[in-house]
């Protein structure tokens, strides 16, 4: 998108980035000069997920689905242990 378009729509762009993990490339005179994207280490809490789901017109979630979602979020938020440089 052009720098002018990005400036005019900055608030809605940030909303899209935050809520949908959208990414935008901003161009000036036809060349890419900036990228607007979510933070790389962004994690989603269960409350944030439910708030996001509540804003949609999706069918209600059953217990099995909620359990699977919680497991997925726990896996997503799990800290990664750096691999030892001495391991082969």
PyMOL Python script that loads the backbone (N, CA, C, O; Angstrom):
from pymol import cmd

cmd.read_pdbstr("""\
ATOM      1  N   UNK A   1       0.840  -1.162   0.000  1.00  0.00           N
ATOM      2  CA  UNK A   1       0.000   0.000   0.000  1.00  0.00           C
ATOM      3  C   UNK A   1       0.889   1.231   0.000  1.00  0.00           C
ATOM      4  O   UNK A   1       2.031   1.184   0.459  1.00  0.00           O
ATOM      5  N   UNK A   2       0.368   2.313  -0.510  1.00  0.00           N
ATOM      6  CA  UNK A   2       1.141   3.550  -0.561  1.00  0.00           C
ATOM      7  C   UNK A   2       1.257   4.157   0.831  1.00  0.00           C
ATOM      8  O   UNK A   2       0.447   3.869   1.713  1.00  0.00           O
ATOM      9  N   UNK A   3       2.270   5.000   1.022  1.00  0.00           N
ATOM     10  CA  UNK A   3       2.458   5.672   2.304  1.00  0.00           C
ATOM     11  C   UNK A   3       1.262   6.568   2.618  1.00  0.00           C
ATOM     12  O   UNK A   3       0.867   6.689   3.777  1.00  0.00           O
ATOM     13  N   UNK A   4       0.689   7.191   1.604  1.00  0.00           N
ATOM     14  CA  UNK A   4      -0.476   8.050   1.811  1.00  0.00           C
ATOM     15  C   UNK A   4      -1.660   7.237   2.309  1.00  0.00           C
ATOM     16  O   UNK A   4      -2.342   7.640   3.252  1.00  0.00           O
ATOM     17  N   UNK A   5      -1.906   6.093   1.678  1.00  0.00           N
ATOM     18  CA  UNK A   5      -3.007   5.218   2.097  1.00  0.00           C
ATOM     19  C   UNK A   5      -2.773   4.702   3.518  1.00  0.00           C
ATOM     20  O   UNK A   5      -3.711   4.626   4.312  1.00  0.00           O
ATOM     21  N   UNK A   6      -1.532   4.350   3.837  1.00  0.00           N
ATOM     22  CA  UNK A   6      -1.212   3.873   5.178  1.00  0.00           C
ATOM     23  C   UNK A   6      -1.466   4.964   6.213  1.00  0.00           C
ATOM     24  O   UNK A   6      -1.997   4.689   7.289  1.00  0.00           O
ATOM     25  N   UNK A   7      -1.092   6.190   5.896  1.00  0.00           N
ATOM     26  CA  UNK A   7      -1.297   7.302   6.838  1.00  0.00           C
ATOM     27  C   UNK A   7      -2.781   7.559   7.066  1.00  0.00           C
ATOM     28  O   UNK A   7      -3.204   7.800   8.197  1.00  0.00           O
ATOM     29  N   UNK A   8      -3.561   7.511   6.011  1.00  0.00           N
ATOM     30  CA  UNK A   8      -5.002   7.770   6.124  1.00  0.00           C
ATOM     31  C   UNK A   8      -5.725   6.687   6.913  1.00  0.00           C
ATOM     32  O   UNK A   8      -6.729   6.969   7.567  1.00  0.00           O
ATOM     33  N   UNK A   9      -5.232   5.457   6.861  1.00  0.00           N
ATOM     34  CA  UNK A   9      -5.924   4.315   7.463  1.00  0.00           C
ATOM     35  C   UNK A   9      -5.133   3.661   8.586  1.00  0.00           C
ATOM     36  O   UNK A   9      -5.341   2.483   8.877  1.00  0.00           O
ATOM     37  N   UNK A  10      -4.232   4.401   9.222  1.00  0.00           N
ATOM     38  CA  UNK A  10      -3.317   3.809  10.187  1.00  0.00           C
ATOM     39  C   UNK A  10      -4.040   3.097  11.327  1.00  0.00           C
ATOM     40  O   UNK A  10      -3.644   1.995  11.707  1.00  0.00           O
ATOM     41  N   UNK A  11      -5.083   3.699  11.876  1.00  0.00           N
ATOM     42  CA  UNK A  11      -5.820   3.079  12.973  1.00  0.00           C
ATOM     43  C   UNK A  11      -6.420   1.743  12.582  1.00  0.00           C
ATOM     44  O   UNK A  11      -6.296   0.768  13.323  1.00  0.00           O
ATOM     45  N   UNK A  12      -7.064   1.684  11.436  1.00  0.00           N
ATOM     46  CA  UNK A  12      -7.673   0.420  11.017  1.00  0.00           C
ATOM     47  C   UNK A  12      -6.610  -0.612  10.627  1.00  0.00           C
ATOM     48  O   UNK A  12      -6.822  -1.814  10.785  1.00  0.00           O
ATOM     49  N   UNK A  13      -5.475  -0.142  10.122  1.00  0.00           N
ATOM     50  CA  UNK A  13      -4.373  -1.058   9.812  1.00  0.00           C
ATOM     51  C   UNK A  13      -3.872  -1.717  11.098  1.00  0.00           C
ATOM     52  O   UNK A  13      -3.659  -2.929  11.138  1.00  0.00           O
ATOM     53  N   UNK A  14      -3.684  -0.912  12.147  1.00  0.00           N
ATOM     54  CA  UNK A  14      -3.229  -1.470  13.422  1.00  0.00           C
ATOM     55  C   UNK A  14      -4.230  -2.466  13.993  1.00  0.00           C
ATOM     56  O   UNK A  14      -3.841  -3.477  14.577  1.00  0.00           O
ATOM     57  N   UNK A  15      -5.509  -2.184  13.826  1.00  0.00           N
ATOM     58  CA  UNK A  15      -6.538  -3.118  14.287  1.00  0.00           C
ATOM     59  C   UNK A  15      -6.415  -4.447  13.545  1.00  0.00           C
ATOM     60  O   UNK A  15      -6.481  -5.509  14.164  1.00  0.00           O
ATOM     61  N   UNK A  16      -6.238  -4.397  12.235  1.00  0.00           N
ATOM     62  CA  UNK A  16      -6.089  -5.626  11.437  1.00  0.00           C
ATOM     63  C   UNK A  16      -4.834  -6.401  11.851  1.00  0.00           C
ATOM     64  O   UNK A  16      -4.858  -7.629  11.941  1.00  0.00           O
ATOM     65  N   UNK A  17      -3.756  -5.685  12.100  1.00  0.00           N
ATOM     66  CA  UNK A  17      -2.510  -6.329  12.515  1.00  0.00           C
ATOM     67  C   UNK A  17      -2.702  -7.006  13.860  1.00  0.00           C
ATOM     68  O   UNK A  17      -2.274  -8.144  14.051  1.00  0.00           O
ATOM     69  N   UNK A  18      -3.342  -6.312  14.796  1.00  0.00           N
ATOM     70  CA  UNK A  18      -3.541  -6.861  16.140  1.00  0.00           C
ATOM     71  C   UNK A  18      -4.513  -8.035  16.135  1.00  0.00           C
ATOM     72  O   UNK A  18      -4.224  -9.071  16.734  1.00  0.00           O
ATOM     73  N   UNK A  19      -5.648  -7.896  15.480  1.00  0.00           N
ATOM     74  CA  UNK A  19      -6.706  -8.899  15.577  1.00  0.00           C
ATOM     75  C   UNK A  19      -6.564 -10.050  14.599  1.00  0.00           C
ATOM     76  O   UNK A  19      -7.001 -11.161  14.897  1.00  0.00           O
ATOM     77  N   UNK A  20      -5.974  -9.818  13.455  1.00  0.00           N
ATOM     78  CA  UNK A  20      -5.912 -10.868  12.430  1.00  0.00           C
ATOM     79  C   UNK A  20      -4.491 -11.224  12.007  1.00  0.00           C
ATOM     80  O   UNK A  20      -4.283 -12.002  11.076  1.00  0.00           O
ATOM     81  N   UNK A  21      -3.504 -10.634  12.715  1.00  0.00           N
ATOM     82  CA  UNK A  21      -2.091 -10.866  12.389  1.00  0.00           C
ATOM     83  C   UNK A  21      -1.792 -10.518  10.932  1.00  0.00           C
ATOM     84  O   UNK A  21      -0.964 -11.157  10.284  1.00  0.00           O
ATOM     85  N   UNK A  22      -2.484  -9.489  10.429  1.00  0.00           N
ATOM     86  CA  UNK A  22      -2.258  -9.042   9.055  1.00  0.00           C
ATOM     87  C   UNK A  22      -0.878  -8.397   8.952  1.00  0.00           C
ATOM     88  O   UNK A  22      -0.319  -7.933   9.945  1.00  0.00           O
ATOM     89  N   UNK A  23      -0.348  -8.377   7.751  1.00  0.00           N
ATOM     90  CA  UNK A  23       0.947  -7.752   7.503  1.00  0.00           C
ATOM     91  C   UNK A  23       0.814  -6.843   6.288  1.00  0.00           C
ATOM     92  O   UNK A  23       0.210  -7.219   5.284  1.00  0.00           O
ATOM     93  N   UNK A  24       1.378  -5.653   6.385  1.00  0.00           N
ATOM     94  CA  UNK A  24       1.295  -4.676   5.299  1.00  0.00           C
ATOM     95  C   UNK A  24       2.686  -4.211   4.917  1.00  0.00           C
ATOM     96  O   UNK A  24       3.550  -4.025   5.775  1.00  0.00           O
ATOM     97  N   UNK A  25       2.897  -4.025   3.617  1.00  0.00           N
ATOM     98  CA  UNK A  25       4.132  -3.432   3.116  1.00  0.00           C
ATOM     99  C   UNK A  25       3.773  -2.031   2.637  1.00  0.00           C
ATOM    100  O   UNK A  25       2.863  -1.848   1.828  1.00  0.00           O
ATOM    101  N   UNK A  26       4.504  -1.047   3.152  1.00  0.00           N
ATOM    102  CA  UNK A  26       4.249   0.347   2.800  1.00  0.00           C
ATOM    103  C   UNK A  26       5.268   0.768   1.745  1.00  0.00           C
ATOM    104  O   UNK A  26       6.472   0.570   1.906  1.00  0.00           O
ATOM    105  N   UNK A  27       4.761   1.348   0.671  1.00  0.00           N
ATOM    106  CA  UNK A  27       5.620   1.766  -0.429  1.00  0.00           C
ATOM    107  C   UNK A  27       5.657   3.284  -0.540  1.00  0.00           C
ATOM    108  O   UNK A  27       4.680   3.975  -0.253  1.00  0.00           O
ATOM    109  N   UNK A  28       6.800   3.773  -0.959  1.00  0.00           N
ATOM    110  CA  UNK A  28       6.962   5.198  -1.247  1.00  0.00           C
ATOM    111  C   UNK A  28       7.570   5.304  -2.635  1.00  0.00           C
ATOM    112  O   UNK A  28       8.671   4.814  -2.884  1.00  0.00           O
ATOM    113  N   UNK A  29       6.848   5.943  -3.524  1.00  0.00           N
ATOM    114  CA  UNK A  29       7.277   6.067  -4.927  1.00  0.00           C
ATOM    115  C   UNK A  29       7.545   4.710  -5.557  1.00  0.00           C
ATOM    116  O   UNK A  29       8.502   4.530  -6.310  1.00  0.00           O
ATOM    117  N   UNK A  30       6.673   3.758  -5.227  1.00  0.00           N
ATOM    118  CA  UNK A  30       6.733   2.449  -5.853  1.00  0.00           C
ATOM    119  C   UNK A  30       7.725   1.469  -5.258  1.00  0.00           C
ATOM    120  O   UNK A  30       7.844   0.343  -5.742  1.00  0.00           O
ATOM    121  N   UNK A  31       8.443   1.876  -4.212  1.00  0.00           N
ATOM    122  CA  UNK A  31       9.411   0.974  -3.594  1.00  0.00           C
ATOM    123  C   UNK A  31       9.017   0.691  -2.146  1.00  0.00           C
ATOM    124  O   UNK A  31       8.600   1.590  -1.415  1.00  0.00           O
ATOM    125  N   UNK A  32       9.154  -0.563  -1.748  1.00  0.00           N
ATOM    126  CA  UNK A  32       8.839  -0.954  -0.374  1.00  0.00           C
ATOM    127  C   UNK A  32       9.836  -0.293   0.570  1.00  0.00           C
ATOM    128  O   UNK A  32      11.049  -0.388   0.380  1.00  0.00           O
ATOM    129  N   UNK A  33       9.303   0.381   1.595  1.00  0.00           N
ATOM    130  CA  UNK A  33      10.169   1.063   2.556  1.00  0.00           C
ATOM    131  C   UNK A  33       9.902   0.637   3.997  1.00  0.00           C
ATOM    132  O   UNK A  33      10.744   0.858   4.867  1.00  0.00           O
ATOM    133  N   UNK A  34       8.757   0.036   4.262  1.00  0.00           N
ATOM    134  CA  UNK A  34       8.428  -0.363   5.632  1.00  0.00           C
ATOM    135  C   UNK A  34       7.460  -1.525   5.611  1.00  0.00           C
ATOM    136  O   UNK A  34       6.755  -1.769   4.632  1.00  0.00           O
ATOM    137  N   UNK A  35       7.451  -2.235   6.731  1.00  0.00           N
ATOM    138  CA  UNK A  35       6.538  -3.362   6.894  1.00  0.00           C
ATOM    139  C   UNK A  35       5.837  -3.188   8.240  1.00  0.00           C
ATOM    140  O   UNK A  35       6.493  -2.958   9.256  1.00  0.00           O
ATOM    141  N   UNK A  36       4.522  -3.298   8.251  1.00  0.00           N
ATOM    142  CA  UNK A  36       3.743  -3.235   9.483  1.00  0.00           C
ATOM    143  C   UNK A  36       3.226  -4.639   9.731  1.00  0.00           C
ATOM    144  O   UNK A  36       2.465  -5.186   8.932  1.00  0.00           O
ATOM    145  N   UNK A  37       3.654  -5.227  10.868  1.00  0.00           N
ATOM    146  CA  UNK A  37       3.292  -6.614  11.160  1.00  0.00           C
ATOM    147  C   UNK A  37       3.237  -6.817  12.663  1.00  0.00           C
ATOM    148  O   UNK A  37       3.719  -5.972  13.418  1.00  0.00           O
ATOM    149  N   UNK A  38       2.660  -7.917  13.107  1.00  0.00           N
ATOM    150  CA  UNK A  38       2.602  -8.181  14.546  1.00  0.00           C
ATOM    151  C   UNK A  38       3.995  -8.403  15.118  1.00  0.00           C
ATOM    152  O   UNK A  38       4.930  -8.752  14.397  1.00  0.00           O
ATOM    153  N   UNK A  39       4.117  -8.198  16.403  1.00  0.00           N
ATOM    154  CA  UNK A  39       5.364  -8.503  17.100  1.00  0.00           C
ATOM    155  C   UNK A  39       5.666  -9.985  16.926  1.00  0.00           C
ATOM    156  O   UNK A  39       4.753 -10.810  16.961  1.00  0.00           O
ATOM    157  N   UNK A  40       6.908 -10.324  16.743  1.00  0.00           N
ATOM    158  CA  UNK A  40       7.295 -11.712  16.498  1.00  0.00           C
ATOM    159  C   UNK A  40       6.992 -12.618  17.683  1.00  0.00           C
ATOM    160  O   UNK A  40       6.643 -13.783  17.493  1.00  0.00           O
ATOM    161  N   UNK A  41       7.120 -12.106  18.891  1.00  0.00           N
ATOM    162  CA  UNK A  41       6.922 -12.957  20.057  1.00  0.00           C
ATOM    163  C   UNK A  41       5.544 -12.792  20.677  1.00  0.00           C
ATOM    164  O   UNK A  41       5.352 -13.113  21.850  1.00  0.00           O
ATOM    165  N   UNK A  42       4.611 -12.311  19.932  1.00  0.00           N
ATOM    166  CA  UNK A  42       3.254 -12.068  20.429  1.00  0.00           C
ATOM    167  C   UNK A  42       2.599 -13.389  20.805  1.00  0.00           C
ATOM    168  O   UNK A  42       2.583 -14.328  20.010  1.00  0.00           O
ATOM    169  N   UNK A  43       2.063 -13.460  22.008  1.00  0.00           N
ATOM    170  CA  UNK A  43       1.311 -14.630  22.428  1.00  0.00           C
ATOM    171  C   UNK A  43      -0.145 -14.229  22.628  1.00  0.00           C
ATOM    172  O   UNK A  43      -0.460 -13.064  22.870  1.00  0.00           O
ATOM    173  N   UNK A  44      -0.990 -15.184  22.525  1.00  0.00           N
ATOM    174  CA  UNK A  44      -2.420 -14.953  22.659  1.00  0.00           C
ATOM    175  C   UNK A  44      -2.898 -15.623  23.927  1.00  0.00           C
ATOM    176  O   UNK A  44      -2.763 -16.837  24.082  1.00  0.00           O
ATOM    177  N   UNK A  45      -3.455 -14.842  24.837  1.00  0.00           N
ATOM    178  CA  UNK A  45      -4.002 -15.438  26.048  1.00  0.00           C
ATOM    179  C   UNK A  45      -5.352 -16.054  25.737  1.00  0.00           C
ATOM    180  O   UNK A  45      -5.970 -15.751  24.716  1.00  0.00           O
ATOM    181  N   UNK A  46      -5.800 -16.919  26.625  1.00  0.00           N
ATOM    182  CA  UNK A  46      -7.099 -17.551  26.433  1.00  0.00           C
ATOM    183  C   UNK A  46      -8.210 -16.498  26.436  1.00  0.00           C
ATOM    184  O   UNK A  46      -9.150 -16.590  25.647  1.00  0.00           O
ATOM    185  N   UNK A  47      -8.110 -15.508  27.310  1.00  0.00           N
ATOM    186  CA  UNK A  47      -9.111 -14.443  27.366  1.00  0.00           C
ATOM    187  C   UNK A  47      -9.130 -13.654  26.056  1.00  0.00           C
ATOM    188  O   UNK A  47     -10.204 -13.346  25.539  1.00  0.00           O
ATOM    189  N   UNK A  48      -7.953 -13.325  25.513  1.00  0.00           N
ATOM    190  CA  UNK A  48      -7.891 -12.608  24.238  1.00  0.00           C
ATOM    191  C   UNK A  48      -8.528 -13.439  23.125  1.00  0.00           C
ATOM    192  O   UNK A  48      -9.234 -12.907  22.268  1.00  0.00           O
ATOM    193  N   UNK A  49      -8.270 -14.756  23.148  1.00  0.00           N
ATOM    194  CA  UNK A  49      -8.865 -15.624  22.133  1.00  0.00           C
ATOM    195  C   UNK A  49     -10.383 -15.619  22.233  1.00  0.00           C
ATOM    196  O   UNK A  49     -11.075 -15.481  21.224  1.00  0.00           O
ATOM    197  N   UNK A  50     -10.905 -15.771  23.456  1.00  0.00           N
ATOM    198  CA  UNK A  50     -12.357 -15.789  23.627  1.00  0.00           C
ATOM    199  C   UNK A  50     -12.973 -14.438  23.262  1.00  0.00           C
ATOM    200  O   UNK A  50     -14.063 -14.392  22.692  1.00  0.00           O
ATOM    201  N   UNK A  51     -12.291 -13.348  23.582  1.00  0.00           N
ATOM    202  CA  UNK A  51     -12.775 -12.028  23.175  1.00  0.00           C
ATOM    203  C   UNK A  51     -12.839 -11.928  21.653  1.00  0.00           C
ATOM    204  O   UNK A  51     -13.786 -11.372  21.098  1.00  0.00           O
ATOM    205  N   UNK A  52     -11.826 -12.471  20.988  1.00  0.00           N
ATOM    206  CA  UNK A  52     -11.791 -12.457  19.533  1.00  0.00           C
ATOM    207  C   UNK A  52     -12.934 -13.292  18.957  1.00  0.00           C
ATOM    208  O   UNK A  52     -13.609 -12.868  18.019  1.00  0.00           O
ATOM    209  N   UNK A  53     -13.147 -14.478  19.525  1.00  0.00           N
ATOM    210  CA  UNK A  53     -14.225 -15.359  19.062  1.00  0.00           C
ATOM    211  C   UNK A  53     -15.593 -14.730  19.329  1.00  0.00           C
ATOM    212  O   UNK A  53     -16.512 -14.862  18.520  1.00  0.00           O
ATOM    213  N   UNK A  54     -15.721 -14.045  20.471  1.00  0.00           N
ATOM    214  CA  UNK A  54     -17.008 -13.432  20.828  1.00  0.00           C
ATOM    215  C   UNK A  54     -17.419 -12.350  19.835  1.00  0.00           C
ATOM    216  O   UNK A  54     -18.607 -12.063  19.693  1.00  0.00           O
ATOM    217  N   UNK A  55     -16.457 -11.752  19.152  1.00  0.00           N
ATOM    218  CA  UNK A  55     -16.755 -10.702  18.179  1.00  0.00           C
ATOM    219  C   UNK A  55     -17.232 -11.266  16.837  1.00  0.00           C
ATOM    220  O   UNK A  55     -17.623 -10.499  15.957  1.00  0.00           O
ATOM    221  N   UNK A  56     -17.208 -12.554  16.670  1.00  0.00           N
ATOM    222  CA  UNK A  56     -17.591 -13.180  15.392  1.00  0.00           C
ATOM    223  C   UNK A  56     -18.964 -13.837  15.525  1.00  0.00           C
ATOM    224  O   UNK A  56     -19.446 -14.099  16.627  1.00  0.00           O
ATOM    225  N   UNK A  57     -19.556 -14.085  14.412  1.00  0.00           N
ATOM    226  CA  UNK A  57     -20.865 -14.754  14.423  1.00  0.00           C
ATOM    227  C   UNK A  57     -20.689 -16.249  14.160  1.00  0.00           C
ATOM    228  O   UNK A  57     -21.324 -16.801  13.262  1.00  0.00           O
ATOM    229  N   UNK A  58     -19.837 -16.898  14.933  1.00  0.00           N
ATOM    230  CA  UNK A  58     -19.584 -18.314  14.813  1.00  0.00           C
ATOM    231  C   UNK A  58     -20.537 -19.083  15.709  1.00  0.00           C
ATOM    232  O   UNK A  58     -21.061 -18.525  16.673  1.00  0.00           O
ATOM    233  N   UNK A  59     -20.772 -20.350  15.409  1.00  0.00           N
ATOM    234  CA  UNK A  59     -21.624 -21.150  16.292  1.00  0.00           C
ATOM    235  C   UNK A  59     -20.937 -21.324  17.647  1.00  0.00           C
ATOM    236  O   UNK A  59     -19.712 -21.233  17.730  1.00  0.00           O
ATOM    237  N   UNK A  60     -21.704 -21.570  18.705  1.00  0.00           N
ATOM    238  CA  UNK A  60     -21.095 -21.744  20.027  1.00  0.00           C
ATOM    239  C   UNK A  60     -20.145 -22.937  20.045  1.00  0.00           C
ATOM    240  O   UNK A  60     -20.338 -23.910  19.317  1.00  0.00           O
ATOM    241  N   UNK A  61     -19.123 -22.849  20.884  1.00  0.00           N
ATOM    242  CA  UNK A  61     -18.119 -23.905  20.972  1.00  0.00           C
ATOM    243  C   UNK A  61     -18.505 -24.900  22.064  1.00  0.00           C
ATOM    244  O   UNK A  61     -18.925 -24.505  23.152  1.00  0.00           O
ATOM    245  N   UNK A  62     -18.359 -26.196  21.766  1.00  0.00           N
ATOM    246  CA  UNK A  62     -18.653 -27.202  22.775  1.00  0.00           C
ATOM    247  C   UNK A  62     -17.411 -27.462  23.635  1.00  0.00           C
ATOM    248  O   UNK A  62     -16.331 -26.948  23.344  1.00  0.00           O
ATOM    249  N   UNK A  63     -17.571 -28.261  24.691  1.00  0.00           N
ATOM    250  CA  UNK A  63     -16.480 -28.496  25.644  1.00  0.00           C
ATOM    251  C   UNK A  63     -15.255 -29.135  24.985  1.00  0.00           C
ATOM    252  O   UNK A  63     -14.122 -28.760  25.290  1.00  0.00           O
ATOM    253  N   UNK A  64     -15.472 -30.088  24.092  1.00  0.00           N
ATOM    254  CA  UNK A  64     -14.352 -30.760  23.424  1.00  0.00           C
ATOM    255  C   UNK A  64     -13.547 -29.764  22.594  1.00  0.00           C
ATOM    256  O   UNK A  64     -12.316 -29.791  22.595  1.00  0.00           O
ATOM    257  N   UNK A  65     -14.247 -28.896  21.896  1.00  0.00           N
ATOM    258  CA  UNK A  65     -13.577 -27.886  21.079  1.00  0.00           C
ATOM    259  C   UNK A  65     -12.796 -26.920  21.967  1.00  0.00           C
ATOM    260  O   UNK A  65     -11.655 -26.579  21.654  1.00  0.00           O
ATOM    261  N   UNK A  66     -13.398 -26.475  23.071  1.00  0.00           N
ATOM    262  CA  UNK A  66     -12.722 -25.563  23.987  1.00  0.00           C
ATOM    263  C   UNK A  66     -11.464 -26.198  24.576  1.00  0.00           C
ATOM    264  O   UNK A  66     -10.442 -25.528  24.730  1.00  0.00           O
ATOM    265  N   UNK A  67     -11.535 -27.484  24.904  1.00  0.00           N
ATOM    266  CA  UNK A  67     -10.379 -28.193  25.443  1.00  0.00           C
ATOM    267  C   UNK A  67      -9.254 -28.242  24.395  1.00  0.00           C
ATOM    268  O   UNK A  67      -8.088 -28.022  24.721  1.00  0.00           O
ATOM    269  N   UNK A  68      -9.611 -28.528  23.157  1.00  0.00           N
ATOM    270  CA  UNK A  68      -8.615 -28.579  22.087  1.00  0.00           C
ATOM    271  C   UNK A  68      -7.984 -27.202  21.867  1.00  0.00           C
ATOM    272  O   UNK A  68      -6.783 -27.097  21.616  1.00  0.00           O
ATOM    273  N   UNK A  69      -8.784 -26.171  21.960  1.00  0.00           N
ATOM    274  CA  UNK A  69      -8.266 -24.803  21.804  1.00  0.00           C
ATOM    275  C   UNK A  69      -7.299 -24.483  22.936  1.00  0.00           C
ATOM    276  O   UNK A  69      -6.225 -23.934  22.690  1.00  0.00           O
ATOM    277  N   UNK A  70      -7.660 -24.815  24.166  1.00  0.00           N
ATOM    278  CA  UNK A  70      -6.774 -24.568  25.308  1.00  0.00           C
ATOM    279  C   UNK A  70      -5.449 -25.308  25.138  1.00  0.00           C
ATOM    280  O   UNK A  70      -4.390 -24.751  25.429  1.00  0.00           O
ATOM    281  N   UNK A  71      -5.496 -26.551  24.672  1.00  0.00           N
ATOM    282  CA  UNK A  71      -4.271 -27.320  24.458  1.00  0.00           C
ATOM    283  C   UNK A  71      -3.413 -26.668  23.382  1.00  0.00           C
ATOM    284  O   UNK A  71      -2.193 -26.575  23.522  1.00  0.00           O
ATOM    285  N   UNK A  72      -4.047 -26.224  22.323  1.00  0.00           N
ATOM    286  CA  UNK A  72      -3.313 -25.567  21.239  1.00  0.00           C
ATOM    287  C   UNK A  72      -2.660 -24.277  21.697  1.00  0.00           C
ATOM    288  O   UNK A  72      -1.513 -24.002  21.343  1.00  0.00           O
ATOM    289  N   UNK A  73      -3.373 -23.486  22.476  1.00  0.00           N
ATOM    290  CA  UNK A  73      -2.808 -22.231  22.973  1.00  0.00           C
ATOM    291  C   UNK A  73      -1.654 -22.524  23.931  1.00  0.00           C
ATOM    292  O   UNK A  73      -0.642 -21.823  23.910  1.00  0.00           O
ATOM    293  N   UNK A  74      -1.794 -23.553  24.771  1.00  0.00           N
ATOM    294  CA  UNK A  74      -0.715 -23.917  25.696  1.00  0.00           C
ATOM    295  C   UNK A  74       0.534 -24.318  24.920  1.00  0.00           C
ATOM    296  O   UNK A  74       1.647 -23.944  25.292  1.00  0.00           O
ATOM    297  N   UNK A  75       0.353 -25.069  23.855  1.00  0.00           N
ATOM    298  CA  UNK A  75       1.496 -25.466  23.020  1.00  0.00           C
ATOM    299  C   UNK A  75       2.107 -24.233  22.362  1.00  0.00           C
ATOM    300  O   UNK A  75       3.329 -24.088  22.330  1.00  0.00           O
ATOM    301  N   UNK A  76       1.275 -23.359  21.845  1.00  0.00           N
ATOM    302  CA  UNK A  76       1.742 -22.140  21.172  1.00  0.00           C
ATOM    303  C   UNK A  76       2.531 -21.249  22.138  1.00  0.00           C
ATOM    304  O   UNK A  76       3.550 -20.676  21.754  1.00  0.00           O
ATOM    305  N   UNK A  77       2.072 -21.130  23.376  1.00  0.00           N
ATOM    306  CA  UNK A  77       2.705 -20.247  24.351  1.00  0.00           C
ATOM    307  C   UNK A  77       3.871 -20.895  25.099  1.00  0.00           C
ATOM    308  O   UNK A  77       4.545 -20.233  25.888  1.00  0.00           O
ATOM    309  N   UNK A  78       4.109 -22.176  24.858  1.00  0.00           N
ATOM    310  CA  UNK A  78       5.180 -22.892  25.551  1.00  0.00           C
ATOM    311  C   UNK A  78       6.534 -22.289  25.174  1.00  0.00           C
ATOM    312  O   UNK A  78       6.808 -22.017  24.005  1.00  0.00           O
ATOM    313  N   UNK A  79       7.374 -22.087  26.195  1.00  0.00           N
ATOM    314  CA  UNK A  79       8.699 -21.559  25.938  1.00  0.00           C
ATOM    315  C   UNK A  79       9.553 -22.624  25.265  1.00  0.00           C
ATOM    316  O   UNK A  79       9.500 -23.801  25.621  1.00  0.00           O
ATOM    317  N   UNK A  80      10.331 -22.195  24.301  1.00  0.00           N
ATOM    318  CA  UNK A  80      11.221 -23.117  23.618  1.00  0.00           C
ATOM    319  C   UNK A  80      12.556 -23.135  24.346  1.00  0.00           C
ATOM    320  O   UNK A  80      13.096 -22.090  24.707  1.00  0.00           O
ATOM    321  N   UNK A  81      13.068 -24.311  24.551  1.00  0.00           N
ATOM    322  CA  UNK A  81      14.379 -24.454  25.174  1.00  0.00           C
ATOM    323  C   UNK A  81      15.407 -24.465  24.058  1.00  0.00           C
ATOM    324  O   UNK A  81      15.332 -25.291  23.149  1.00  0.00           O
ATOM    325  N   UNK A  82      16.382 -23.538  24.121  1.00  0.00           N
ATOM    326  CA  UNK A  82      17.387 -23.524  23.055  1.00  0.00           C
ATOM    327  C   UNK A  82      18.175 -24.832  23.003  1.00  0.00           C
ATOM    328  O   UNK A  82      18.519 -25.405  24.037  1.00  0.00           O
ATOM    329  N   UNK A  83      18.447 -25.283  21.812  1.00  0.00           N
ATOM    330  CA  UNK A  83      19.206 -26.523  21.635  1.00  0.00           C
ATOM    331  C   UNK A  83      20.643 -26.291  22.049  1.00  0.00           C
ATOM    332  O   UNK A  83      21.221 -25.243  21.761  1.00  0.00           O
ATOM    333  N   UNK A  84      21.214 -27.265  22.723  1.00  0.00           N
ATOM    334  CA  UNK A  84      22.599 -27.164  23.152  1.00  0.00           C
ATOM    335  C   UNK A  84      23.524 -27.188  21.940  1.00  0.00           C
ATOM    336  O   UNK A  84      23.365 -28.044  21.069  1.00  0.00           O
ATOM    337  N   UNK A  85      24.482 -26.273  21.863  1.00  0.00           N
ATOM    338  CA  UNK A  85      25.405 -26.282  20.714  1.00  0.00           C
ATOM    339  C   UNK A  85      26.325 -27.485  20.710  1.00  0.00           C
ATOM    340  O   UNK A  85      26.971 -27.764  19.700  1.00  0.00           O
ATOM    341  N   UNK A  86      26.396 -28.218  21.845  1.00  0.00           N
ATOM    342  CA  UNK A  86      27.274 -29.368  21.937  1.00  0.00           C
ATOM    343  C   UNK A  86      26.588 -30.663  21.510  1.00  0.00           C
ATOM    344  O   UNK A  86      27.242 -31.694  21.356  1.00  0.00           O
ATOM    345  N   UNK A  87      25.261 -30.607  21.317  1.00  0.00           N
ATOM    346  CA  UNK A  87      24.540 -31.795  20.849  1.00  0.00           C
ATOM    347  C   UNK A  87      24.776 -31.967  19.358  1.00  0.00           C
ATOM    348  O   UNK A  87      24.980 -30.996  18.629  1.00  0.00           O
ATOM    349  N   UNK A  88      24.745 -33.220  18.917  1.00  0.00           N
ATOM    350  CA  UNK A  88      24.874 -33.472  17.480  1.00  0.00           C
ATOM    351  C   UNK A  88      23.574 -33.952  16.935  1.00  0.00           C
ATOM    352  O   UNK A  88      23.468 -34.222  15.739  1.00  0.00           O
TER     353      UNK A  88
END
""", "prot")
cmd.dss("prot")
cmd.show_as("cartoon", "prot")
cmd.util.cbc("prot")
cmd.orient("prot")
